[in-house]
């Protein structure tokens, strides 16, 4: 069953959804969009609440309207890691839907999130009515494979300090705010343990990389907040400078 104690809200208006243009559903005609609007359920999740669990049957597809969701995977030895972060406009569960398997990870809200759920019979109806929707999911899959290949290349070719700098720049675009003096504050969406797992390293290795960035003046870490006084210094770390 779907996880978490969730607040079920009246379905929102797909026509007014600000994230729709970044989703596969933007391919739908007005008639099909009206069908989606009638058949989807909008749910709100608080940080830590589960949207679906790894291994459970795929009941449909989830589309993030607002917020950030982490996909956590549990390895055979019981270790948990954050495989990926998803944001507004991203779709969850479609790989399990098309593969007709259980969910490959557990989706957990890490910020307040509004996530729309489309059950599998409605998805099937829309795919039959609009082949462009299936092509959109195929393009999304191809893009995800490309991103995964790029990530593997970074893991092999880039030192940990550079990979951490790259991740901070990604977080900056989503969770960063700039002060009047130009200092950027990044509110980390994950714990250091989760970040280490996401980068495929031990927490102590991450701690060394953090010290290296601080010694280079590229960033200053304080619990879940990172301050970047000079963005150029952080970019320099991607080139191995400092």
N, CA, C and O of each residue as an XYZ file, in Angstrom:
968
protein
N       0.849     -1.184      0.000
C       0.000      0.000      0.000
C       0.889      1.239      0.000
O       2.073      1.160      0.327
N       0.312      2.385     -0.369
C       1.083      3.620     -0.381
C       1.432      4.014      1.043
O       0.648      3.780      1.962
N       2.623      4.619      1.236
C       3.117      4.818      2.582
C       2.755      6.151      3.186
O       2.373      7.085      2.480
N       2.877      6.236      4.513
C       2.797      7.487      5.225
C       1.379      7.901      5.571
O       0.424      7.509      4.900
N       1.247      8.708      6.636
C      -0.027      9.328      6.967
C      -0.106     10.626      6.189
O       0.522     11.617      6.561
N      -0.867     10.624      5.121
C      -0.870     11.754      4.216
C      -2.185     12.495      4.314
O      -3.209     11.936      4.706
N      -2.135     13.760      3.952
C      -3.344     14.559      3.891
C      -3.826     14.548      2.455
O      -3.138     15.038      1.559
N      -4.994     13.997      2.235
C      -5.538     13.923      0.880
C      -6.327     15.189      0.598
O      -7.235     15.544      1.349
N      -5.980     15.865     -0.479
C      -6.605     17.126     -0.824
C      -7.485     16.956     -2.050
O      -7.316     15.999     -2.806
N      -8.428     17.879     -2.258
C      -9.145     17.864     -3.528
C      -8.161     18.021     -4.670
O      -7.176     18.750     -4.549
N      -8.419     17.341     -5.779
C      -7.506     17.410     -6.915
C      -7.349     18.843     -7.367
O      -8.332     19.571     -7.502
N      -6.100     19.255     -7.604
C      -5.836     20.588     -8.100
C      -6.184     20.686     -9.580
O      -6.704     19.747    -10.181
N      -5.888     21.825    -10.136
C      -6.210     22.066    -11.539
C      -4.965     21.863    -12.379
O      -4.026     22.654    -12.289
N      -4.939     20.819    -13.195
C      -3.776     20.550    -14.051
C      -3.508     21.704    -15.010
O      -2.361     21.956    -15.378
N      -4.563     22.403    -15.414
C      -4.393     23.509    -16.357
C      -3.604     24.656    -15.740
O      -2.953     25.418    -16.454
N      -3.660     24.782    -14.409
C      -2.976     25.879    -13.727
C      -1.657     25.447    -13.088
O      -0.984     26.265    -12.460
N      -1.276     24.175    -13.236
C      -0.061     23.662    -12.597
C       1.180     24.309    -13.200
O       1.412     24.207    -14.405
N       1.979     24.974    -12.366
C       3.167     25.667    -12.851
C       4.267     24.705    -13.277
O       5.153     25.073    -14.049
N       4.214     23.472    -12.776
C       5.252     22.491    -13.129
C       4.906     21.698    -14.382
O       5.742     20.941    -14.875
N       3.695     21.854    -14.909
C       3.242     20.966    -15.991
C       4.124     21.050    -17.228
O       4.370     20.029    -17.871
N       4.602     22.228    -17.575
C       5.419     22.367    -18.786
C       6.734     21.612    -18.687
O       7.392     21.385    -19.703
N       7.130     21.216    -17.473
C       8.365     20.455    -17.299
C       8.091     18.964    -17.175
O       9.009     18.184    -16.924
N       6.837     18.562    -17.349
C       6.470     17.158    -17.208
C       6.107     16.553    -18.559
O       5.964     17.257    -19.558
N       5.962     15.234    -18.563
C       5.516     14.538    -19.769
C       4.087     14.917    -20.141
O       3.695     14.802    -21.303
N       3.309     15.368    -19.161
C       1.894     15.652    -19.400
C       1.683     16.883    -20.270
O       0.569     17.123    -20.734
N       2.736     17.671    -20.502
C       2.580     18.852    -21.354
C       2.258     18.453    -22.795
O       1.853     19.299    -23.593
N       2.436     17.166    -23.139
C       2.132     16.683    -24.487
C       0.636     16.440    -24.696
O       0.198     16.189    -25.819
N      -0.136     16.514    -23.634
C      -1.537     16.162    -23.729
C      -2.365     17.273    -24.364
O      -2.075     18.457    -24.192
N      -3.392     16.877    -25.095
C      -4.369     17.831    -25.616
C      -5.228     18.328    -24.453
O      -5.171     17.774    -23.355
N      -6.020     19.369    -24.694
C      -6.878     19.882    -23.631
C      -7.877     18.827    -23.166
O      -8.196     18.745    -21.980
N      -8.369     18.023    -24.102
C      -9.316     16.969    -23.734
C      -8.653     15.938    -22.837
O      -9.223     15.528    -21.826
N      -7.424     15.509    -23.216
C      -6.718     14.515    -22.407
C      -6.273     15.102    -21.074
O      -6.249     14.404    -20.060
N      -5.920     16.386    -21.076
C      -5.529     17.030    -19.822
C      -6.723     17.109    -18.870
O      -6.571     16.951    -17.658
N      -7.897     17.352    -19.419
C      -9.100     17.355    -18.588
C      -9.350     15.960    -18.009
O      -9.771     15.826    -16.860
N      -9.088     14.919    -18.813
C      -9.210     13.537    -18.323
C      -8.235     13.304    -17.172
O      -8.611     12.739    -16.145
N      -6.977     13.737    -17.339
C      -5.971     13.600    -16.276
C      -6.418     14.345    -15.028
O      -6.287     13.833    -13.916
N      -6.938     15.538    -15.205
C      -7.358     16.367    -14.074
C      -8.458     15.678    -13.259
O      -8.515     15.828    -12.038
N      -9.329     14.922    -13.936
C     -10.417     14.234    -13.241
C      -9.939     12.978    -12.524
O     -10.534     12.559    -11.532
N      -8.854     12.372    -13.033
C      -8.459     11.058    -12.516
C      -7.230     11.073    -11.610
O      -6.860     10.032    -11.067
N      -6.602     12.205    -11.440
C      -5.442     12.238    -10.558
C      -5.862     12.639     -9.156
O      -6.912     13.254     -8.966
N      -5.042     12.290     -8.174
C      -5.250     12.638     -6.771
C      -4.045     13.435     -6.307
O      -2.906     13.003     -6.483
N      -4.288     14.594     -5.718
C      -3.202     15.427     -5.196
C      -3.031     15.164     -3.702
O      -3.992     15.246     -2.937
N      -1.813     14.850     -3.295
C      -1.499     14.583     -1.885
C      -0.411     15.527     -1.408
O       0.461     15.925     -2.180
N      -0.466     15.878     -0.145
C       0.597     16.685      0.459
C       1.370     15.838      1.461
O       0.788     15.090      2.246
N       2.699     15.972      1.419
C       3.592     15.213      2.292
C       4.490     16.180      3.055
O       4.933     17.197      2.522
N       4.740     15.846      4.290
C       5.688     16.596      5.102
C       7.045     15.875      5.066
O       7.098     14.686      4.751
N       8.142     16.579      5.387
C       9.464     15.941      5.361
C       9.493     14.657      6.175
O       9.044     14.619      7.320
N      10.030     13.607      5.564
C      10.120     12.310      6.218
C       8.989     11.370      5.874
O       9.100     10.171      6.131
N       7.900     11.865      5.302
C       6.790     10.984      4.951
C       7.089     10.226      3.657
O       7.682     10.757      2.718
N       6.658      8.972      3.647
C       6.932      8.071      2.520
C       5.808      8.168      1.493
O       4.627      8.168      1.842
N       6.196      8.249      0.227
C       5.237      8.281     -0.878
C       4.974      6.863     -1.377
O       3.824      6.487     -1.607
N       6.035      6.078     -1.546
C       5.885      4.644     -1.806
C       7.148      3.933     -1.336
O       8.197      4.550     -1.152
N       7.022      2.614     -1.145
C       8.104      1.814     -0.578
C       8.754      0.922     -1.632
O       8.097      0.419     -2.544
N      10.057      0.744     -1.478
C      10.804     -0.168     -2.344
C      10.209     -1.570     -2.270
O       9.954     -2.087     -1.183
N       9.992     -2.182     -3.430
C       9.485     -3.539     -3.503
C       7.974     -3.649     -3.574
O       7.450     -4.695     -3.959
N       7.262     -2.586     -3.210
C       5.808     -2.653     -3.291
C       5.339     -2.616     -4.748
O       6.033     -2.063     -5.601
N       4.179     -3.196     -5.041
C       3.676     -3.140     -6.417
C       3.470     -1.701     -6.870
O       3.069     -0.839     -6.088
N       3.751     -1.459     -8.138
C       3.555     -0.125     -8.700
C       2.068      0.070     -8.994
O       1.494     -0.634     -9.825
N       1.463      1.015     -8.316
C       0.028      1.261     -8.466
C      -0.273      2.358     -9.473
O      -1.428      2.560     -9.849
N       0.760      3.067     -9.911
C       0.564      4.163    -10.858
C       1.794      5.041    -10.917
O       2.890      4.624    -10.543
N       1.603      6.254    -11.390
C       2.701      7.189    -11.590
C       2.471      8.426    -10.721
O       1.343      8.896    -10.572
N       3.560      8.941    -10.153
C       3.508     10.128     -9.298
C       4.214     11.288     -9.983
O       5.297     11.121    -10.544
N       3.606     12.449     -9.935
C       4.193     13.655    -10.535
C       4.338     14.712     -9.449
O       3.377     15.015     -8.741
N       5.536     15.272     -9.315
C       5.802     16.256     -8.257
C       5.390     17.643     -8.739
O       5.919     18.160     -9.724
N       4.441     18.228     -8.029
C       4.017     19.595     -8.340
C       4.880     20.612     -7.595
O       5.271     21.636     -8.154
N       5.172     20.317     -6.329
C       5.998     21.197     -5.506
C       6.859     20.350     -4.588
O       6.468     19.251     -4.195
N       8.049     20.873     -4.241
C       8.877     20.214     -3.242
C       9.953     19.327     -3.832
O      10.120     19.232     -5.048
N      10.683     18.674     -2.925
C      11.792     17.794     -3.288
C      11.597     16.437     -2.628
O      11.234     16.347     -1.455
N      11.841     15.389     -3.396
C      11.657     14.009     -2.945
C      12.952     13.241     -3.173
O      13.569     13.364     -4.231
N      13.367     12.453     -2.193
C      14.553     11.603     -2.325
C      14.119     10.181     -2.624
O      13.158      9.677     -2.042
N      14.838      9.536     -3.537
C      14.625      8.112     -3.795
C      15.726      7.357     -3.077
O      16.898      7.450     -3.439
N      15.337      6.608     -2.052
C      16.285      5.836     -1.254
C      16.230      4.374     -1.680
O      15.156      3.819     -1.912
N      17.405      3.762     -1.778
C      17.475      2.348     -2.132
C      18.198      1.591     -1.033
O      19.158      2.086     -0.443
N      17.722      0.388     -0.770
C      18.331     -0.473      0.235
C      19.059     -1.606     -0.467
O      18.469     -2.336     -1.263
N      20.356     -1.751     -0.167
C      21.166     -2.784     -0.804
C      20.900     -4.136     -0.158
O      20.181     -4.235      0.836
N      21.487     -5.164     -0.735
C      21.299     -6.519     -0.214
C      21.803     -6.666      1.218
O      21.288     -7.487      1.977
N      22.812     -5.868      1.594
C      23.346     -5.966      2.953
C      22.653     -5.013      3.924
O      23.093     -4.849      5.062
N      21.553     -4.377      3.466
C      20.764     -3.534      4.354
C      21.172     -2.084      4.399
O      20.569     -1.299      5.132
N      22.193     -1.700      3.625
C      22.628     -0.311      3.614
C      21.662      0.537      2.782
O      21.223      0.128      1.707
N      21.340      1.733      3.306
C      20.463      2.647      2.583
C      21.279      3.772      1.966
O      22.218      4.284      2.575
N      20.910      4.145      0.755
C      21.566      5.271      0.119
C      20.546      6.067     -0.662
O      19.518      5.543     -1.090
N      20.848      7.346     -0.843
C      20.006      8.211     -1.656
C      20.485      8.099     -3.095
O      21.591      8.523     -3.430
N      19.642      7.527     -3.937
C      20.025      7.323     -5.331
C      19.871      8.598     -6.146
O      20.641      8.855     -7.071
N      18.857      9.399     -5.788
C      18.595     10.583     -6.606
C      17.611     11.486     -5.889
O      16.824     11.037     -5.056
N      17.668     12.768     -6.226
C      16.688     13.733     -5.761
C      15.774     14.125     -6.915
O      16.224     14.283     -8.050
N      14.497     14.279     -6.616
C      13.512     14.677     -7.618
C      12.853     15.972     -7.173
O      12.660     16.208     -5.980
N      12.506     16.814     -8.153
C      11.962     18.134     -7.856
C      10.679     18.369     -8.655
O      10.217     17.490     -9.382
N      10.116     19.564     -8.507
C       8.885     19.912     -9.210
C       9.044     19.680    -10.709
O      10.020     20.124    -11.315
N       8.081     18.984    -11.296
C       8.138     18.658    -12.716
C       8.677     17.279    -12.995
O       8.567     16.793    -14.121
N       9.265     16.625    -11.989
C       9.788     15.266    -12.171
C       8.673     14.239    -11.929
O       7.707     14.494    -11.209
N       8.845     13.077    -12.555
C       7.872     11.988    -12.457
C       8.509     10.807    -11.740
O       9.663     10.465    -12.001
N       7.757     10.185    -10.839
C       8.234      9.051    -10.060
C       7.428      7.806    -10.414
O       6.224      7.880    -10.656
N       8.108      6.666    -10.441
C       7.413      5.395    -10.574
C       7.139      4.939    -11.988
O       6.570      3.865    -12.186
N       7.529      5.725    -12.982
C       7.175      5.324    -14.346
C       8.013      4.146    -14.833
O       7.542      3.361    -15.656
N       9.246      4.006    -14.344
C      10.049      2.850    -14.757
C       9.419      1.557    -14.256
O       9.341      0.574    -14.993
N       8.971      1.559    -13.005
C       8.299      0.375    -12.470
C       6.983      0.122    -13.196
O       6.585     -1.025    -13.395
N       6.311      1.202    -13.589
C       5.049      1.042    -14.314
C       5.285      0.350    -15.656
O       4.602     -0.622    -15.979
N       6.238      0.838    -16.431
C       6.468      0.269    -17.754
C       7.108     -1.120    -17.675
O       6.848     -1.969    -18.527
N       7.941     -1.354    -16.661
C       8.589     -2.652    -16.504
C       7.674     -3.668    -15.838
O       7.970     -4.862    -15.820
N       6.550     -3.186    -15.285
C       5.611     -4.046    -14.577
C       6.301     -4.790    -13.430
O       6.158     -6.001    -13.264
N       7.051     -4.017    -12.652
C       7.753     -4.548    -11.487
C       7.356     -3.726    -10.265
O       6.592     -2.766    -10.365
N       7.892     -4.124     -9.106
C       7.726     -3.305     -7.921
C       8.609     -2.077     -7.993
O       9.496     -1.978     -8.840
N       8.352     -1.139     -7.088
C       9.179      0.070     -7.038
C      10.618     -0.310     -6.691
O      10.858     -1.160     -5.834
N      11.569      0.331     -7.369
C      12.979      0.008     -7.158
C      13.601      0.798     -6.011
O      14.770      0.596     -5.684
N      12.846      1.677     -5.410
C      13.349      2.445     -4.281
C      12.187      2.966     -3.465
O      11.026      2.815     -3.847
N      12.507      3.582     -2.332
C      11.514      4.195     -1.465
C      11.563      5.704     -1.664
O      12.618      6.320     -1.508
N      10.433      6.296     -2.005
C      10.366      7.740     -2.232
C       9.948      8.435     -0.941
O       8.904      8.125     -0.367
N      10.778      9.385     -0.489
C      10.544     10.074      0.778
C      10.610     11.581      0.536
O      11.549     12.071     -0.091
N       9.620     12.308      1.028
C       9.654     13.766      0.946
C      10.743     14.297      1.862
O      10.827     13.901      3.025
N      11.578     15.192      1.345
C      12.597     15.811      2.204
C      12.315     17.294      2.427
O      12.974     17.937      3.244
N      11.339     17.836      1.703
C      10.784     19.151      1.977
C       9.259     18.991      1.914
O       8.782     17.973      1.413
N       8.488     19.957      2.400
C       7.048     19.874      2.160
C       6.797     19.718      0.661
O       7.343     20.475     -0.141
N       5.984     18.753      0.287
C       5.818     18.426     -1.135
C       4.351     18.184     -1.458
O       3.584     17.676     -0.640
N       3.994     18.559     -2.658
C       2.672     18.247     -3.210
C       2.912     17.332     -4.399
O       3.570     17.718     -5.365
N       2.378     16.123     -4.326
C       2.643     15.094     -5.332
C       1.301     14.561     -5.838
O       0.437     14.176     -5.049
N       1.140     14.546     -7.154
C      -0.095     14.056     -7.757
C       0.090     12.596     -8.177
O       1.124     12.220     -8.730
N      -0.913     11.799     -7.908
C      -0.876     10.375     -8.223
C      -1.897     10.063     -9.311
O      -3.062     10.452     -9.224
N      -1.429      9.341    -10.352
C      -2.292      8.916    -11.451
C      -2.275      7.390    -11.471
O      -1.239      6.787    -11.749
N      -3.408      6.765    -11.181
C      -3.416      5.304    -11.078
C      -3.249      4.675    -12.465
O      -3.518      5.304    -13.488
N      -2.800      3.425    -12.467
C      -2.279      2.810    -13.675
C      -3.318      2.687    -14.798
O      -2.951      2.773    -15.969
N      -4.595      2.490    -14.477
C      -5.581      2.380    -15.554
C      -5.766      3.707    -16.276
O      -5.985      3.729    -17.487
N      -5.680      4.819    -15.540
C      -5.773      6.137    -16.172
C      -4.544      6.407    -17.027
O      -4.658      6.981    -18.110
N      -3.358      5.994    -16.550
C      -2.144      6.155    -17.357
C      -2.262      5.372    -18.653
O      -1.934      5.883    -19.724
N      -2.729      4.134    -18.560
C      -2.879      3.301    -19.750
C      -3.851      3.934    -20.754
O      -3.607      3.911    -21.961
N      -4.926      4.486    -20.260
C      -5.896      5.145    -21.133
C      -5.262      6.337    -21.854
O      -5.474      6.527    -23.052
N      -4.492      7.130    -21.129
C      -3.854      8.302    -21.731
C      -2.797      7.898    -22.755
O      -2.664      8.540    -23.797
N      -2.040      6.831    -22.462
C      -1.043      6.356    -23.412
C      -1.694      5.859    -24.703
O      -1.152      6.055    -25.790
N      -2.833      5.228    -24.584
C      -3.538      4.746    -25.769
C      -4.125      5.898    -26.582
O      -4.182      5.838    -27.810
N      -4.555      6.933    -25.891
C      -5.169      8.071    -26.572
C      -4.145      9.011    -27.174
O      -4.441      9.696    -28.153
N      -2.941      9.060    -26.608
C      -1.945     10.049    -27.039
C      -0.560      9.402    -27.094
O       0.135      9.369    -26.079
N      -0.139      8.881    -28.264
C       1.180      8.241    -28.383
C       2.330      9.181    -28.040
O       3.399      8.721    -27.641
N       2.130     10.493    -28.189
C       3.205     11.437    -27.849
C       3.584     11.364    -26.373
O       4.714     11.671    -25.994
N       2.620     10.952    -25.547
C       2.922     10.815    -24.122
C       3.938      9.707    -23.898
O       4.875      9.869    -23.117
N       3.754      8.563    -24.590
C       4.721      7.470    -24.485
C       6.097      7.889    -24.966
O       7.100      7.501    -24.368
N       6.167      8.680    -26.043
C       7.456      9.165    -26.537
C       8.114     10.087    -25.509
O       9.335     10.081    -25.353
N       7.298     10.877    -24.813
C       7.854     11.764    -23.800
C       8.490     10.964    -22.670
O       9.557     11.328    -22.176
N       7.838      9.868    -22.255
C       8.428      9.020    -21.220
C       9.693      8.334    -21.737
O      10.642      8.131    -20.978
N       9.712      7.974    -23.027
C      10.909      7.366    -23.601
C      12.063      8.363    -23.598
O      13.196      7.993    -23.292
N      11.793      9.614    -23.933
C      12.851     10.626    -23.899
C      13.339     10.850    -22.475
O      14.533     11.039    -22.242
N      12.403     10.828    -21.518
C      12.803     10.988    -20.119
C      13.728      9.849    -19.696
O      14.720     10.076    -19.005
N      13.405      8.630    -20.110
C      14.233      7.482    -19.765
C      15.622      7.615    -20.372
O      16.626      7.348    -19.711
N      15.674      8.031    -21.643
C      16.969      8.208    -22.306
C      17.796      9.278    -21.605
O      19.005      9.120    -21.433
N      17.147     10.367    -21.201
C      17.868     11.419    -20.492
C      18.399     10.948    -19.152
O      19.511     11.303    -18.761
N      17.607     10.148    -18.445
C      18.067      9.618    -17.162
C      19.253      8.674    -17.327
O      20.170      8.671    -16.506
N      19.231      7.870    -18.395
C      20.364      6.981    -18.664
C      21.624      7.785    -18.966
O      22.714      7.441    -18.508
N      21.468      8.855    -19.738
C      22.616      9.711    -20.033
C      23.163     10.331    -18.754
O      24.376     10.368    -18.549
N      22.262     10.821    -17.885
C      22.706     11.418    -16.626
C      23.424     10.387    -15.762
O      24.419     10.704    -15.111
N      22.919      9.146    -15.753
C      23.556      8.091    -14.966
C      24.952      7.786    -15.497
O      25.878      7.563    -14.717
N      25.109      7.776    -16.822
C      26.429      7.542    -17.409
C      27.383      8.672    -17.051
O      28.546      8.429    -16.729
N      26.888      9.922    -17.108
C      27.729     11.066    -16.739
C      28.154     10.974    -15.277
O      29.295     11.285    -14.934
N      27.217     10.540    -14.409
C      27.538     10.418    -12.984
C      28.598      9.344    -12.756
O      29.506      9.530    -11.946
N      28.485      8.226    -13.463
C      29.498      7.171    -13.330
C      30.861      7.659    -13.801
O      31.887      7.328    -13.206
N      30.866      8.444    -14.867
C      32.129      8.992    -15.362
C      32.740      9.922    -14.330
O      33.951      9.896    -14.109
N      31.908     10.749    -13.693
C      32.434     11.643    -12.657
C      33.021     10.840    -11.504
O      34.061     11.206    -10.957
N      32.357      9.746    -11.131
C      32.837      8.923    -10.024
C      34.220      8.347    -10.323
O      35.060      8.223     -9.432
N      34.441      7.996    -11.593
C      35.712      7.386    -11.985
C      36.791      8.439    -12.193
O      37.932      8.261    -11.767
N      36.426      9.537    -12.851
C      37.433     10.481    -13.331
C      37.705     11.641    -12.379
O      38.773     12.247    -12.453
N      36.765     11.969    -11.485
C      36.905     13.163    -10.660
C      37.216     12.805     -9.219
O      36.592     11.906     -8.656
N      38.176     13.497     -8.614
C      38.415     13.312     -7.179
C      37.171     13.700     -6.382
O      36.313     14.438     -6.866
N      37.090     13.192     -5.161
C      35.911     13.426     -4.338
C      35.679     14.914     -4.106
O      34.533     15.363     -4.110
N      36.737     15.680     -3.904
C      36.568     17.114     -3.672
C      35.848     17.774     -4.841
O      34.994     18.635     -4.630
N      36.176     17.389     -6.061
C      35.535     17.958     -7.240
C      34.085     17.522     -7.333
O      33.219     18.319     -7.692
N      33.808     16.252     -7.010
C      32.430     15.758     -7.047
C      31.564     16.455     -6.005
O      30.396     16.748     -6.259
N      32.136     16.722     -4.833
C      31.394     17.436     -3.799
C      31.116     18.868     -4.239
O      30.017     19.378     -4.023
N      32.095     19.519     -4.851
C      31.890     20.878     -5.350
C      30.778     20.900     -6.405
O      29.935     21.797     -6.417
N      30.792     19.906     -7.278
C      29.741     19.813     -8.303
C      28.370     19.650     -7.646
O      27.406     20.285     -8.073
N      28.269     18.818     -6.628
C      26.993     18.603     -5.945
C      26.526     19.885     -5.257
O      25.335     20.197     -5.276
N      27.447     20.626     -4.653
C      27.076     21.890     -4.013
C      26.527     22.880     -5.030
O      25.593     23.624     -4.733
N      27.098     22.893     -6.223
C      26.599     23.791     -7.266
C      25.194     23.386     -7.706
O      24.363     24.240     -8.015
N      24.933     22.084     -7.732
C      23.580     21.607     -8.041
C      22.617     22.037     -6.941
O      21.520     22.520     -7.224
N      23.029     21.861     -5.679
C      22.187     22.264     -4.555
C      21.959     23.777     -4.551
O      20.884     24.247     -4.177
N      22.971     24.533     -4.968
C      22.841     25.997     -4.983
C      21.659     26.441     -5.828
O      20.919     27.346     -5.443
N      21.483     25.804     -6.976
C      20.403     26.202     -7.879
C      19.030     25.928     -7.282
O      18.065     26.618     -7.609
N      18.932     24.929     -6.411
C      17.645     24.556     -5.826
C      17.429     25.122     -4.430
O      16.310     25.497     -4.080
N      18.478     25.186     -3.639
C      18.322     25.479     -2.219
C      19.177     26.662     -1.759
O      19.324     26.880     -0.556
N      19.740     27.425     -2.693
C      20.621     28.527     -2.335
C      19.914     29.872     -2.305
O      18.976     30.108     -3.067
N      20.369     30.753     -1.421
C      19.901     32.136     -1.366
C      21.125     33.040     -1.278
O      22.133     32.676     -0.672
N      21.030     34.213     -1.883
C      22.159     35.150     -1.921
C      21.897     36.323     -0.984
O      20.805     36.891     -0.972
N      22.911     36.678     -0.200
C      22.829     37.837      0.682
C      23.252     39.088     -0.086
O      23.739     39.004     -1.214
N      23.059     40.245      0.539
C      23.402     41.512     -0.119
C      24.881     41.609     -0.445
O      25.260     42.255     -1.422
N      25.732     40.965      0.374
C      27.179     41.030      0.128
C      27.646     39.986     -0.890
O      28.844     39.868     -1.149
N      26.708     39.232     -1.466
C      27.068     38.241     -2.477
C      27.306     36.856     -1.930
O      27.467     35.909     -2.698
N      27.332     36.715     -0.597
C      27.506     35.397      0.002
C      26.281     34.522     -0.286
O      25.141     34.967     -0.148
N      26.529     33.300     -0.679
C      25.446     32.365     -0.980
C      25.331     31.368      0.164
O      26.316     30.751      0.568
N      24.129     31.220      0.672
C      23.846     30.230      1.711
C      23.067     29.082      1.081
O      22.041     29.296      0.435
N      23.564     27.863      1.274
C      22.910     26.674      0.731
C      22.401     25.844      1.890
O      23.177     25.409      2.741
N      21.093     25.623      1.923
C      20.484     24.784      2.938
C      20.517     23.345      2.416
O      19.759     22.998      1.510
N      21.385     22.516      2.980
C      21.549     21.159      2.476
C      20.270     20.354      2.704
O      19.763     20.308      3.825
N      19.743     19.718      1.652
C      18.506     18.948      1.806
C      18.729     17.573      2.417
O      17.773     16.889      2.782
N      19.998     17.163      2.529
C      20.334     15.826      3.019
C      21.338     15.924      4.162
O      22.080     16.900      4.270
N      21.351     14.902      5.010
C      22.374     14.816      6.041
C      23.722     14.498      5.405
O      23.784     14.083      4.248
N      24.791     14.691      6.156
C      26.123     14.373      5.615
C      26.251     12.882      5.325
O      26.924     12.489      4.371
N      25.610     12.056      6.142
C      25.648     10.620      5.893
C      24.976     10.293      4.565
O      25.474      9.464      3.804
N      23.846     10.941      4.283
C      23.159     10.712      3.012
C      23.986     11.227      1.837
O      24.034     10.599      0.779
N      24.638     12.377      2.030
C      25.470     12.922      0.959
C      26.636     11.977      0.668
O      26.981     11.743     -0.490
N      27.236     11.441      1.724
C      28.329     10.490      1.525
C      27.840      9.274      0.755
O      28.513      8.810     -0.166
N      26.664      8.749      1.125
C      26.113      7.588      0.421
C      25.800      7.930     -1.029
O      26.012      7.116     -1.928
N      25.296      9.133     -1.249
C      24.969      9.565     -2.607
C      26.221      9.649     -3.472
O      26.176      9.365     -4.669
N      27.338     10.039     -2.863
C      28.611     10.142     -3.589
C      29.369      8.824     -3.605
O      30.414      8.714     -4.246
N      28.849      7.824     -2.902
C      29.476      6.504     -2.915
C      30.753      6.415     -2.105
O      31.668      5.673     -2.463
N      30.824      7.183     -0.992
C      32.030      7.190     -0.161
C      31.635      7.026      1.301
O      30.459      7.122      1.653
N      32.624      6.778      2.141
C      32.395      6.692      3.578
C      32.285      8.103      4.167
O      32.854      9.046      3.615
N      31.556      8.259      5.287
C      31.421      9.586      5.905
C      32.765     10.244      6.217
O      32.903     11.461      6.089
N      33.760      9.443      6.628
C      35.058     10.044      6.947
C      35.741     10.596      5.694
O      36.461     11.592      5.768
N      35.518      9.953      4.548
C      36.069     10.475      3.293
C      35.397     11.786      2.927
O      36.055     12.713      2.453
N      34.087     11.869      3.146
C      33.375     13.116      2.894
C      33.898     14.211      3.812
O      34.062     15.352      3.378
N      34.159     13.886      5.061
C      34.683     14.883      6.000
C      36.007     15.452      5.516
O      36.249     16.653      5.640
N      36.873     14.596      4.964
C      38.151     15.085      4.427
C      37.923     16.020      3.249
O      38.595     17.044      3.128
N      36.977     15.672      2.381
C      36.686     16.528      1.226
C      36.117     17.869      1.675
O      36.415     18.902      1.075
N      35.301     17.861      2.724
C      34.764     19.111      3.276
C      35.894     19.986      3.785
O      35.918     21.190      3.529
N      36.836     19.380      4.511
C      37.981     20.156      5.017
C      38.793     20.731      3.864
O      39.278     21.858      3.962
N      38.949     19.993      2.790
C      39.700     20.495      1.638
C      39.021     21.713      1.017
O      39.689     22.681      0.656
N      37.697     21.666      0.893
C      36.981     22.821      0.346
C      37.094     24.023      1.277
O      37.231     25.159      0.824
N      37.035     23.763      2.581
C      37.149     24.867      3.537
C      38.556     25.459      3.517
O      38.714     26.679      3.571
N      39.572     24.614      3.439
C      40.949     25.108      3.388
C      41.207     25.936      2.132
O      42.018     26.862      2.146
N      40.509     25.594      1.044
C      40.652     26.342     -0.201
C      39.821     27.623     -0.194
O      39.909     28.426     -1.123
N      39.017     27.817      0.848
C      38.169     29.004      0.925
C      36.960     28.935      0.016
O      36.313     29.952     -0.233
N      36.644     27.738     -0.487
C      35.549     27.593     -1.454
C      34.196     27.494     -0.785
O      33.180     27.835     -1.391
N      34.163     27.029      0.461
C      32.890     26.853      1.158
C      33.156     26.725      2.650
O      34.244     26.340      3.078
N      32.130     27.060      3.429
C      32.212     26.914      4.873
C      30.967     26.150      5.332
O      29.836     26.580      5.106
N      31.205     25.003      5.984
C      30.119     24.111      6.375
C      29.774     24.315      7.850
O      30.656     24.450      8.698
N      28.467     24.333      8.136
C      27.982     24.408      9.509
C      26.684     23.611      9.585
O      25.618     24.095      9.205
N      26.797     22.383     10.081
C      25.656     21.471     10.151
C      25.029     21.322      8.770
O      25.675     20.810      7.856
N      23.750     21.771      8.597
C      23.066     21.577      7.318
C      23.138     22.828      6.434
O      22.411     22.936      5.447
N      24.013     23.768      6.792
C      24.136     24.985      5.990
C      25.562     25.111      5.457
O      26.535     24.814      6.151
N      25.657     25.559      4.206
C      26.960     25.819      3.585
C      26.960     27.258      3.091
O      26.025     27.693      2.420
N      28.010     27.990      3.427
C      28.147     29.371      2.949
C      29.279     29.435      1.927
O      30.376     28.924      2.153
N      28.987     30.067      0.811
C      29.959     30.254     -0.262
C      30.161     31.747     -0.434
O      29.281     32.440     -0.944
N      31.330     32.254     -0.005
C      31.595     33.689     -0.084
C      31.993     34.110     -1.492
O      31.675     35.220     -1.919
N      32.683     33.237     -2.216
C      33.153     33.547     -3.568
C      32.825     32.363     -4.462
O      33.466     31.315     -4.374
N      31.835     32.526     -5.315
C      31.389     31.416     -6.153
C      32.488     30.963     -7.110
O      32.552     29.788     -7.468
N      33.355     31.893     -7.526
C      34.437     31.532     -8.447
C      35.372     30.503     -7.812
O      35.879     29.613     -8.495
N      35.601     30.630     -6.491
C      36.472     29.670     -5.816
C      35.868     28.272     -5.822
O      36.586     27.276     -5.914
N      34.537     28.206     -5.724
C      33.883     26.895     -5.772
C      33.974     26.315     -7.179
O      34.210     25.118     -7.344
N      33.788     27.156     -8.193
C      33.950     26.691     -9.574
C      35.378     26.232     -9.835
O      35.601     25.296    -10.603
N      36.351     26.889     -9.196
C      37.754     26.502     -9.381
C      37.996     25.063     -8.973
O      38.870     24.395     -9.525
N      37.217     24.576     -7.997
C      37.420     23.210     -7.519
C      37.089     22.187     -8.598
O      37.610     21.071     -8.575
N      36.224     22.559     -9.547
C      35.895     21.642    -10.641
C      37.056     21.479    -11.601
O      37.097     20.534    -12.388
N      38.003     22.411    -11.531
C      39.182     22.342    -12.388
C      40.416     21.874    -11.624
O      41.528     21.866    -12.152
N      40.195     21.484    -10.371
C      41.307     20.990     -9.569
C      42.196     22.084     -9.033
O      43.332     21.827     -8.635
N      41.678     23.332     -9.019
C      42.513     24.437     -8.553
C      42.477     24.478     -7.035
O      41.636     23.854     -6.388
N      43.397     25.217     -6.506
C      43.417     25.446     -5.055
C      44.193     24.403     -4.300
O      44.291     24.473     -3.075
